[in-house]
Amino acid sequence: MKLLAVLLCLGCTVFASLTEVAEQWAAFKSKHGKLYQNQQEEKMRFSVFQQNLRAIEEHNRQFEAGTTTYTKGINQFTDRTKEEITAYFKRQSARRPKLIADSIYEKPVGLKVPDSIDWRQSGAVSKVKDQMNCGSCYAFAATGVLESYYYLKTNQMLLFSEQQIVDCDPTGNCDDGGDEGDSLYYVMDYGIETEDSYPYTARDGKCRYNQDATISDLSISQVVLLEEKNEEDLFNAIGSVGPLSVAIDADEIASYSGGVFSSDSCSKTELNHAVLAVGYGTENGVDYWIVKNSWSEDWGDNGYFKMRRGTDECGISTECHYVVLN
């Protein structure tokens, strides 16, 4: 989305006029279907919107000055406080013991991977979805992995049911979130239906799992976990095997709109969001990961973002999973 113009006058920055802000507010509400309970709530949301808008403008002046590598923009979160956005992510740490239950990735001897790769170009990445107002990022990261590896096995793209995972995997739900590794183990044990068979509702529901409706030729033999804090392994696995689910601290990415995201303030240990790493490359001398999000195509760069590579940005190499299918 185009940013509000930043006017320069007598050497001082002047933000958009109140009229322009009001027009942007009206367009924002219309595009994202924003409805508020009363005038008091709308007044409060408008105030938050203005504060976030100013922060976006200030950040993008830094981008123009070359002091940051990414831009920010208006999106569905612009009327939300930072605390509200953080509460929305809802990813939990896995309850099972890692490094014991998982198969650990080992780089094959003599492996050489390309300098850049984008699994979207080979059709191995499903469309961007929208978790909406449900802390189900973990389920979307899990289905993203399954969709990619099922395609790589069969050359057929099927969309799998996040709602089945939300409803039926006892380790997670909309309110409390979950862990993508646990969800992959759930699918290993029970199988999974398609999105059409078990559609997404963005809320917790009673498990309606039908074993006869699961995909018969999707059978997981291994859930593979990469060694923690090893970006070289992540690079080699994406370059040779396929997309991986990864966990990050997403507190700073809500307003991302383009470029290579980097932040010195995001945590490398408090990971609150699960996403899908689908490739890597280099832009203007900056190495990056290509990451698929679950906040709709309207967010970020058509639903994706690039994250700086080589610095374990926001803990991206801490919990990385893929699957081996029978």
C-alpha positions as CSV (number, residue, x, y, z in Angstrom):
1,M,0.0,0.0,0.0
2,K,1.2,3.5,-0.8
3,L,2.4,5.4,2.2
4,L,1.2,8.8,3.1
5,A,3.4,11.6,1.6
6,V,5.9,13.1,3.8
7,L,6.1,16.9,3.2
8,L,9.3,18.8,3.8
9,C,9.0,22.5,4.8
10,L,11.8,24.8,5.9
11,G,14.0,21.8,6.7
12,C,11.4,20.3,9.1
13,T,9.3,17.2,8.5
14,V,5.6,17.8,8.3
15,F,3.3,14.8,8.6
16,A,0.2,14.3,6.5
17,S,-2.6,16.7,7.2
18,L,-5.6,15.6,9.3
19,T,-7.7,15.5,6.1
20,E,-5.3,13.1,4.5
21,V,-5.1,11.0,7.6
22,A,-8.9,10.9,7.8
23,E,-9.0,9.8,4.1
24,Q,-6.5,7.0,4.9
25,W,-8.5,6.0,7.9
26,A,-11.7,5.6,5.9
27,A,-9.8,3.7,3.2
28,F,-8.2,1.4,5.8
29,K,-11.6,0.6,7.4
30,S,-13.2,-0.1,4.1
31,K,-10.4,-2.4,2.8
32,H,-10.1,-4.4,6.0
33,G,-13.8,-4.5,6.9
34,K,-13.2,-2.8,10.2
35,L,-16.3,-2.3,12.4
36,Y,-16.2,-1.0,15.9
37,Q,-18.7,-1.4,18.7
38,N,-19.3,2.3,19.4
39,Q,-17.9,5.8,18.8
40,Q,-15.6,5.5,21.9
41,E,-13.9,2.4,20.5
42,E,-13.5,4.0,17.0
43,K,-12.0,7.1,18.6
44,M,-9.5,5.0,20.4
45,R,-8.7,2.9,17.3
46,F,-8.2,6.1,15.3
47,S,-5.8,7.4,17.9
48,V,-3.8,4.1,17.7
49,F,-3.9,4.3,13.9
50,Q,-2.4,7.8,13.9
51,Q,0.4,6.8,16.2
52,N,1.2,3.7,14.1
53,L,1.0,5.8,10.9
54,R,3.5,8.3,12.3
55,A,5.9,5.4,13.2
56,I,5.5,4.0,9.7
57,E,6.4,7.4,8.2
58,E,9.4,7.9,10.5
59,H,10.7,4.4,9.7
60,N,10.4,4.9,5.9
61,R,12.4,8.1,6.1
62,Q,15.1,6.0,7.6
63,F,14.8,3.6,4.6
64,E,15.1,6.5,2.2
65,A,18.2,7.7,4.1
66,G,19.7,4.2,3.8
67,T,19.8,3.4,7.5
68,T,17.4,0.5,7.3
69,T,16.8,-2.2,4.7
70,Y,13.1,-2.6,4.8
71,T,9.9,-0.5,4.5
72,K,6.7,-0.4,6.6
73,G,3.1,0.2,5.5
74,I,-0.5,0.3,6.5
75,N,-2.1,-3.1,6.9
76,Q,-4.8,-4.9,8.9
77,F,-2.8,-4.3,12.2
78,T,-2.5,-0.5,11.9
79,D,-5.3,0.1,14.4
80,R,-3.8,-2.3,16.9
81,T,-1.4,-1.7,19.8
82,K,1.9,-3.6,20.0
83,E,0.6,-5.5,23.0
84,E,-2.5,-6.6,21.0
85,I,-0.4,-7.7,18.1
86,T,1.9,-9.7,20.2
87,A,-1.0,-11.4,21.9
88,Y,-2.3,-12.4,18.5
89,F,0.7,-14.6,17.6
90,K,0.1,-17.2,20.2
91,R,2.8,-19.7,19.3
92,Q,3.9,-21.9,22.2
93,S,7.1,-23.9,22.8
94,A,6.6,-27.6,22.2
95,R,5.7,-29.7,25.2
96,R,7.6,-32.8,24.0
97,P,11.3,-33.2,24.5
98,K,13.1,-32.1,21.4
99,L,16.4,-33.6,20.3
100,I,15.1,-37.0,21.6
101,A,11.8,-37.5,19.8
102,D,12.9,-35.9,16.5
103,S,15.2,-37.1,13.8
104,I,18.1,-34.6,13.6
105,Y,19.2,-33.3,10.2
106,E,22.6,-34.2,9.1
107,K,24.2,-32.6,6.0
108,P,25.0,-35.2,3.4
109,V,28.7,-35.6,2.6
110,G,29.7,-33.6,-0.4
111,L,26.3,-31.7,-0.6
112,K,26.4,-28.5,-2.7
113,V,23.4,-26.2,-2.8
114,P,22.6,-23.2,-5.1
115,D,23.5,-19.7,-4.0
116,S,19.8,-18.8,-4.2
117,I,16.6,-20.8,-4.4
118,D,12.8,-20.0,-4.3
119,W,10.6,-23.0,-4.0
120,R,7.6,-21.0,-5.3
121,Q,9.1,-21.0,-8.7
122,S,8.8,-24.8,-8.9
123,G,5.2,-24.8,-7.7
124,A,6.1,-26.4,-4.4
125,V,4.6,-23.7,-2.2
126,S,0.8,-23.4,-1.6
127,K,-1.1,-20.1,-1.8
128,V,-0.9,-17.7,1.1
129,K,-3.6,-18.2,3.7
130,D,-5.1,-16.1,6.5
131,Q,-5.2,-17.3,10.1
132,M,-7.5,-14.4,10.9
133,N,-8.3,-13.8,14.6
134,C,-7.0,-17.1,15.8
135,G,-3.7,-18.0,17.3
136,S,-3.2,-20.8,14.8
137,C,0.1,-19.9,13.1
138,Y,1.5,-23.2,14.2
139,A,-1.2,-25.1,12.3
140,F,-0.5,-23.0,9.1
141,A,3.2,-23.6,9.4
142,A,2.6,-27.4,9.7
143,T,0.2,-27.6,6.7
144,G,2.6,-25.4,4.7
145,V,5.3,-28.0,5.3
146,L,2.9,-30.9,4.4
147,E,1.6,-29.2,1.3
148,S,5.1,-28.6,0.0
149,Y,6.4,-32.1,0.6
150,Y,3.2,-33.7,-0.7
151,Y,3.7,-31.7,-3.9
152,L,7.4,-32.7,-4.2
153,K,6.3,-36.3,-3.8
154,T,3.3,-36.4,-6.1
155,N,3.5,-33.2,-8.2
156,Q,0.0,-32.4,-6.9
157,M,-0.8,-29.4,-4.7
158,L,-3.4,-30.2,-2.1
159,L,-4.5,-27.8,0.6
160,F,-4.6,-29.4,4.0
161,S,-6.8,-28.6,7.0
162,E,-5.5,-26.2,9.6
163,Q,-8.9,-26.5,11.4
164,Q,-8.5,-30.2,11.9
165,I,-5.2,-29.5,13.7
166,V,-6.8,-26.7,15.8
167,D,-9.7,-28.8,16.8
168,C,-8.1,-32.2,17.1
169,D,-4.5,-31.8,18.2
170,P,-4.8,-31.6,22.0
171,T,-1.6,-29.6,22.3
172,G,-2.9,-26.4,20.7
173,N,-5.9,-24.2,20.1
174,C,-6.9,-20.7,19.0
175,D,-6.8,-19.2,22.4
176,D,-3.5,-20.6,23.6
177,G,-1.6,-21.3,20.4
178,G,0.5,-24.3,19.8
179,D,3.6,-25.8,18.3
180,E,4.1,-26.7,14.7
181,G,6.4,-29.7,15.6
182,D,3.6,-31.1,17.8
183,S,1.2,-30.7,14.9
184,L,3.4,-32.6,12.5
185,Y,3.5,-35.5,15.0
186,Y,-0.3,-35.3,15.3
187,V,-0.6,-35.7,11.5
188,M,2.0,-38.5,11.6
189,D,-0.3,-40.4,14.0
190,Y,-3.7,-39.6,12.6
191,G,-3.4,-38.3,9.0
192,I,-5.0,-35.1,7.7
193,E,-8.0,-34.1,5.7
194,T,-8.1,-31.5,3.0
195,E,-9.1,-27.9,3.6
196,D,-12.3,-28.6,1.5
197,S,-13.2,-31.6,3.6
198,Y,-12.5,-29.9,7.0
199,P,-12.7,-26.1,6.3
200,Y,-11.2,-23.3,8.4
201,T,-13.4,-21.4,10.8
202,A,-10.7,-19.4,12.7
203,R,-12.2,-20.5,16.0
204,D,-11.9,-23.5,18.3
205,G,-14.4,-26.2,17.6
206,K,-15.2,-29.8,18.4
207,C,-13.0,-32.3,16.6
208,R,-14.8,-33.6,13.5
209,Y,-11.9,-35.8,12.3
210,N,-12.9,-38.5,9.8
211,Q,-10.2,-41.0,9.3
212,D,-11.9,-42.2,6.0
213,A,-11.4,-38.6,4.6
214,T,-7.7,-38.4,5.3
215,I,-5.3,-38.3,2.4
216,S,-4.3,-42.0,2.0
217,D,-1.0,-41.3,0.2
218,L,0.3,-38.8,2.7
219,S,2.2,-40.8,5.3
220,I,5.0,-39.3,7.4
221,S,7.9,-41.5,8.2
222,Q,10.0,-38.8,10.0
223,V,9.7,-35.3,11.4
224,V,13.1,-33.9,11.0
225,L,14.4,-31.1,13.3
226,L,17.5,-29.1,12.6
227,E,20.2,-28.5,15.2
228,E,19.3,-25.3,17.1
229,K,21.0,-22.1,16.1
230,N,22.6,-23.5,12.9
231,E,21.8,-21.3,9.9
232,E,24.2,-23.3,7.8
233,D,22.0,-26.4,8.3
234,L,18.9,-24.3,7.5
235,F,20.6,-23.0,4.3
236,N,21.6,-26.6,3.2
237,A,18.2,-28.1,4.1
238,I,16.2,-25.5,2.2
239,G,18.6,-25.6,-0.7
240,S,18.5,-29.4,-1.1
241,V,15.3,-30.7,0.5
242,G,12.5,-28.1,0.4
243,P,10.7,-25.5,2.6
244,L,10.9,-25.7,6.4
245,S,8.7,-24.5,9.2
246,V,10.6,-22.0,11.4
247,A,9.8,-20.1,14.5
248,I,10.5,-16.4,15.1
249,D,9.9,-13.5,17.4
250,A,7.5,-11.5,15.2
251,D,7.0,-8.5,17.5
252,E,8.6,-6.2,15.0
253,I,7.3,-7.4,11.7
254,A,3.6,-6.4,11.9
255,S,4.0,-3.3,9.7
256,Y,6.5,-4.8,7.2
257,S,5.8,-4.0,3.6
258,G,9.0,-4.7,1.6
259,G,12.8,-5.1,1.5
260,V,14.9,-7.2,3.9
261,F,13.7,-7.2,7.4
262,S,16.3,-6.8,10.2
263,S,16.0,-5.7,13.8
264,D,18.4,-5.4,16.7
265,S,15.6,-5.5,19.2
266,C,13.8,-8.7,18.3
267,S,14.4,-11.7,20.5
268,K,16.4,-14.8,19.5
269,T,14.9,-16.9,22.2
270,E,11.3,-15.7,22.9
271,L,9.7,-17.1,19.7
272,N,6.0,-16.3,19.3
273,H,5.2,-17.0,15.6
274,A,5.5,-19.9,13.2
275,V,6.0,-19.4,9.5
276,L,7.4,-21.2,6.5
277,A,10.9,-20.6,5.0
278,V,10.6,-21.2,1.3
279,G,14.0,-20.0,-0.1
280,Y,16.9,-17.6,0.2
281,G,18.9,-15.1,-1.8
282,T,20.7,-11.8,-1.8
283,E,19.4,-8.3,-2.3
284,N,21.7,-5.2,-2.6
285,G,24.5,-7.2,-0.9
286,V,22.2,-8.3,2.0
287,D,21.6,-12.1,2.4
288,Y,18.0,-13.0,3.2
289,W,15.5,-15.8,3.8
290,I,12.2,-15.8,1.9
291,V,9.4,-16.4,4.4
292,K,5.7,-17.2,3.8
293,N,3.4,-15.8,6.4
294,S,-0.3,-16.6,7.3
295,W,-1.7,-13.1,7.5
296,S,-3.3,-13.0,3.9
297,E,-1.9,-11.7,0.7
298,D,-2.7,-8.2,1.7
299,W,0.0,-8.2,4.3
300,G,3.7,-7.6,3.6
301,D,5.0,-8.4,0.1
302,N,1.9,-10.4,-1.2
303,G,1.9,-12.4,2.1
304,Y,5.7,-12.9,2.2
305,F,8.6,-11.2,3.8
306,K,12.4,-11.3,3.5
307,M,14.5,-11.7,6.7
308,R,18.2,-11.0,7.0
309,R,20.2,-14.2,6.8
310,G,23.5,-15.0,8.6
311,T,22.6,-13.3,12.0
312,D,19.9,-15.7,13.3
313,E,17.5,-12.9,12.9
314,C,14.7,-13.1,15.4
315,G,15.7,-16.6,16.3
316,I,14.9,-18.0,12.8
317,S,17.3,-21.0,13.1
318,T,16.1,-22.1,16.6
319,E,13.2,-24.5,15.7
320,C,13.2,-25.7,12.1
321,H,11.2,-28.7,10.8
322,Y,10.5,-30.6,7.7
323,V,9.0,-34.1,7.0
324,V,10.0,-37.2,5.2
325,L,7.1,-38.9,3.5
326,N,6.8,-42.6,2.9
